[in-house]
Amino acid sequence: MADTPDETPSSDQSVEAIRRYYDALGEAEHDRLTKDVAGRVSFEIHRHFLDQYLSKDQRVLEIGAGPGRFTTVLAEHDARVVVTDISPVQLHLNEINVTAAGHEHAIEARHTLDVRDTSRFPDAAFDLVLAYGGPLSYAFDQEHQALTGLFRIVKPRGVVVASVMSLWGSWRARFPGATQLAIRYGADVTDAVIRTGDLRHVPGMTHVCRMFTWEQLTALVTESGGETLAGSASNWASLEDPAVLADIERSPGLWEQFLTYETTACASLGARDGGTHILFAARRAGPA
């Protein structure tokens, strides 16, 4: 990737790199939220946050649908889903997994789609737009254009539910690796990443993205013509000792109690920067 903090690839080059990354990742993306206990907590936080905005018979556009983890959730709520992803490989896996789960009847169509360009859809075409997995973090300097497009295609009182990668939460969760940046590449690279949230400043990084703070994210929503309805971290206490978390998971009563506490903690304003991702719900500003 870039050789210095001031030499980042173009948006188009970066998006193409992400397409190749997810094509190569394949089925491993399907296991991301289930392979360990922390991932399973994150899935429950995402699902609980989404559930607040789902009702029967909604027409939903899913952006960055990947291999179908949340496509299935949408189908279980009787949504009619237009499935999209930047990766043709992920779209194919989505069809395989959704069919295996018995929910292919809920799928209206599948398209390869870059979040920066939703011009193929008419205005106010969807009751809800779901963009989990951080598609807006892959817009690379065009996040305003991308989010404005999402507000355009959702109905006036419809909701965009999405996530972005979290700057401070990622620093917290991946602190050992993050501290090696300055040692390996120098303080200028670390400063550039912290200042911009842009991992394209790290030489040789294959999975790049733009990370946000909660303050930056809410400003993005406002500047793109929307209003923020709610927010949440994707994880909080579950980023701590995995052995303790595994013990809790083995007790159904303790697990249910922990998930209740974790959901409440993640939604609190003081914790929204503390997870690996920031979840948010927003809609177009102004009257219906």
FENTA-V612778 format. One record per residue. N is the residue number from 1. SS is DSSP state (helix for helix, strand for strand, loop for the rest). D_LAST is the distance of its C-alpha to the last C-alpha in whole Angstrom. Layout:
n:N ss:SS d_last:D_LAST
n:N ss:SS d_last:D_LAST
This chain:
n:1 ss:loop d_last:44
n:2 ss:loop d_last:45
n:3 ss:loop d_last:48
n:4 ss:loop d_last:47
n:5 ss:loop d_last:44
n:6 ss:loop d_last:43
n:7 ss:loop d_last:43
n:8 ss:loop d_last:40
n:9 ss:loop d_last:40
n:10 ss:loop d_last:37
n:11 ss:helix d_last:34
n:12 ss:helix d_last:35
n:13 ss:helix d_last:38
n:14 ss:helix d_last:37
n:15 ss:helix d_last:34
n:16 ss:helix d_last:37
n:17 ss:helix d_last:39
n:18 ss:helix d_last:36
n:19 ss:helix d_last:36
n:20 ss:helix d_last:40
n:21 ss:helix d_last:40
n:22 ss:helix d_last:38
n:23 ss:helix d_last:40
n:24 ss:helix d_last:43
n:25 ss:helix d_last:41
n:26 ss:helix d_last:41
n:27 ss:helix d_last:41
n:28 ss:helix d_last:41
n:29 ss:helix d_last:38
n:30 ss:helix d_last:37
n:31 ss:helix d_last:39
n:32 ss:loop d_last:38
n:33 ss:loop d_last:36
n:34 ss:loop d_last:39
n:35 ss:loop d_last:42
n:36 ss:loop d_last:43
n:37 ss:helix d_last:41
n:38 ss:helix d_last:39
n:39 ss:helix d_last:37
n:40 ss:helix d_last:37
n:41 ss:helix d_last:35
n:42 ss:helix d_last:33
n:43 ss:helix d_last:32
n:44 ss:helix d_last:31
n:45 ss:helix d_last:29
n:46 ss:helix d_last:27
n:47 ss:helix d_last:27
n:48 ss:helix d_last:26
n:49 ss:helix d_last:23
n:50 ss:helix d_last:22
n:51 ss:helix d_last:22
n:52 ss:loop d_last:20
n:53 ss:loop d_last:17
n:54 ss:loop d_last:19
n:55 ss:loop d_last:19
n:56 ss:loop d_last:21
n:57 ss:loop d_last:20
n:58 ss:loop d_last:18
n:59 ss:strand d_last:18
n:60 ss:strand d_last:19
n:61 ss:strand d_last:20
n:62 ss:strand d_last:23
n:63 ss:loop d_last:24
n:64 ss:loop d_last:28
n:65 ss:loop d_last:28
n:66 ss:loop d_last:32
n:67 ss:loop d_last:34
n:68 ss:loop d_last:32
n:69 ss:helix d_last:32
n:70 ss:helix d_last:28
n:71 ss:helix d_last:28
n:72 ss:helix d_last:30
n:73 ss:helix d_last:28
n:74 ss:helix d_last:25
n:75 ss:helix d_last:27
n:76 ss:helix d_last:28
n:77 ss:loop d_last:25
n:78 ss:loop d_last:25
n:79 ss:loop d_last:22
n:80 ss:strand d_last:23
n:81 ss:strand d_last:24
n:82 ss:strand d_last:24
n:83 ss:strand d_last:26
n:84 ss:strand d_last:27
n:85 ss:strand d_last:30
n:86 ss:loop d_last:31
n:87 ss:loop d_last:35
n:88 ss:helix d_last:36
n:89 ss:helix d_last:38
n:90 ss:helix d_last:36
n:91 ss:helix d_last:34
n:92 ss:helix d_last:37
n:93 ss:helix d_last:38
n:94 ss:helix d_last:34
n:95 ss:helix d_last:35
n:96 ss:helix d_last:39
n:97 ss:helix d_last:37
n:98 ss:helix d_last:34
n:99 ss:helix d_last:37
n:100 ss:helix d_last:39
n:101 ss:loop d_last:37
n:102 ss:loop d_last:36
n:103 ss:loop d_last:33
n:104 ss:helix d_last:33
n:105 ss:helix d_last:32
n:106 ss:helix d_last:28
n:107 ss:strand d_last:28
n:108 ss:strand d_last:27
n:109 ss:strand d_last:28
n:110 ss:strand d_last:29
n:111 ss:strand d_last:29
n:112 ss:strand d_last:31
n:113 ss:loop d_last:28
n:114 ss:loop d_last:28
n:115 ss:loop d_last:25
n:116 ss:loop d_last:25
n:117 ss:loop d_last:24
n:118 ss:loop d_last:22
n:119 ss:loop d_last:22
n:120 ss:loop d_last:24
n:121 ss:loop d_last:20
n:122 ss:loop d_last:18
n:123 ss:loop d_last:14
n:124 ss:loop d_last:12
n:125 ss:loop d_last:15
n:126 ss:strand d_last:15
n:127 ss:strand d_last:13
n:128 ss:strand d_last:15
n:129 ss:strand d_last:17
n:130 ss:strand d_last:20
n:131 ss:strand d_last:23
n:132 ss:loop d_last:25
n:133 ss:loop d_last:29
n:134 ss:loop d_last:28
n:135 ss:helix d_last:27
n:136 ss:helix d_last:25
n:137 ss:helix d_last:28
n:138 ss:helix d_last:30
n:139 ss:loop d_last:28
n:140 ss:loop d_last:31
n:141 ss:loop d_last:30
n:142 ss:loop d_last:27
n:143 ss:helix d_last:24
n:144 ss:helix d_last:22
n:145 ss:helix d_last:22
n:146 ss:helix d_last:22
n:147 ss:helix d_last:19
n:148 ss:helix d_last:17
n:149 ss:helix d_last:18
n:150 ss:helix d_last:16
n:151 ss:helix d_last:13
n:152 ss:helix d_last:13
n:153 ss:helix d_last:14
n:154 ss:strand d_last:12
n:155 ss:strand d_last:9
n:156 ss:strand d_last:5
n:157 ss:strand d_last:6
n:158 ss:strand d_last:10
n:159 ss:strand d_last:12
n:160 ss:strand d_last:15
n:161 ss:strand d_last:18
n:162 ss:strand d_last:21
n:163 ss:strand d_last:24
n:164 ss:strand d_last:27
n:165 ss:strand d_last:30
n:166 ss:strand d_last:31
n:167 ss:helix d_last:34
n:168 ss:helix d_last:35
n:169 ss:helix d_last:35
n:170 ss:helix d_last:37
n:171 ss:helix d_last:39
n:172 ss:helix d_last:40
n:173 ss:helix d_last:40
n:174 ss:loop d_last:42
n:175 ss:helix d_last:44
n:176 ss:helix d_last:48
n:177 ss:helix d_last:46
n:178 ss:helix d_last:44
n:179 ss:helix d_last:47
n:180 ss:helix d_last:50
n:181 ss:helix d_last:47
n:182 ss:helix d_last:49
n:183 ss:helix d_last:53
n:184 ss:helix d_last:52
n:185 ss:helix d_last:50
n:186 ss:loop d_last:51
n:187 ss:helix d_last:49
n:188 ss:helix d_last:47
n:189 ss:helix d_last:45
n:190 ss:helix d_last:44
n:191 ss:helix d_last:43
n:192 ss:helix d_last:41
n:193 ss:helix d_last:39
n:194 ss:helix d_last:38
n:195 ss:helix d_last:37
n:196 ss:helix d_last:35
n:197 ss:loop d_last:34
n:198 ss:strand d_last:36
n:199 ss:helix d_last:38
n:200 ss:helix d_last:39
n:201 ss:helix d_last:42
n:202 ss:loop d_last:44
n:203 ss:loop d_last:47
n:204 ss:loop d_last:47
n:205 ss:loop d_last:44
n:206 ss:loop d_last:43
n:207 ss:loop d_last:39
n:208 ss:loop d_last:37
n:209 ss:loop d_last:34
n:210 ss:strand d_last:32
n:211 ss:strand d_last:32
n:212 ss:strand d_last:29
n:213 ss:loop d_last:29
n:214 ss:helix d_last:26
n:215 ss:helix d_last:26
n:216 ss:helix d_last:26
n:217 ss:helix d_last:23
n:218 ss:helix d_last:21
n:219 ss:helix d_last:22
n:220 ss:helix d_last:21
n:221 ss:helix d_last:17
n:222 ss:helix d_last:17
n:223 ss:helix d_last:19
n:224 ss:loop d_last:17
n:225 ss:loop d_last:14
n:226 ss:strand d_last:12
n:227 ss:strand d_last:13
n:228 ss:strand d_last:15
n:229 ss:strand d_last:15
n:230 ss:strand d_last:19
n:231 ss:strand d_last:22
n:232 ss:strand d_last:25
n:233 ss:strand d_last:29
n:234 ss:loop d_last:30
n:235 ss:loop d_last:33
n:236 ss:loop d_last:35
n:237 ss:helix d_last:38
n:238 ss:helix d_last:39
n:239 ss:helix d_last:40
n:240 ss:loop d_last:43
n:241 ss:loop d_last:46
n:242 ss:helix d_last:46
n:243 ss:helix d_last:49
n:244 ss:helix d_last:47
n:245 ss:helix d_last:44
n:246 ss:helix d_last:46
n:247 ss:helix d_last:48
n:248 ss:helix d_last:45
n:249 ss:helix d_last:44
n:250 ss:loop d_last:47
n:251 ss:loop d_last:46
n:252 ss:helix d_last:43
n:253 ss:helix d_last:43
n:254 ss:helix d_last:43
n:255 ss:helix d_last:41
n:256 ss:helix d_last:38
n:257 ss:helix d_last:38
n:258 ss:helix d_last:38
n:259 ss:helix d_last:35
n:260 ss:helix d_last:33
n:261 ss:helix d_last:35
n:262 ss:helix d_last:34
n:263 ss:helix d_last:30
n:264 ss:helix d_last:30
n:265 ss:helix d_last:32
n:266 ss:helix d_last:30
n:267 ss:helix d_last:27
n:268 ss:loop d_last:28
n:269 ss:helix d_last:27
n:270 ss:helix d_last:31
n:271 ss:helix d_last:31
n:272 ss:loop d_last:28
n:273 ss:loop d_last:31
n:274 ss:loop d_last:33
n:275 ss:loop d_last:33
n:276 ss:loop d_last:34
n:277 ss:strand d_last:30
n:278 ss:strand d_last:27
n:279 ss:strand d_last:24
n:280 ss:strand d_last:20
n:281 ss:strand d_last:17
n:282 ss:strand d_last:14
n:283 ss:strand d_last:10
n:284 ss:strand d_last:9
n:285 ss:loop d_last:9
n:286 ss:loop d_last:7
n:287 ss:loop d_last:4
n:288 ss:loop d_last:0
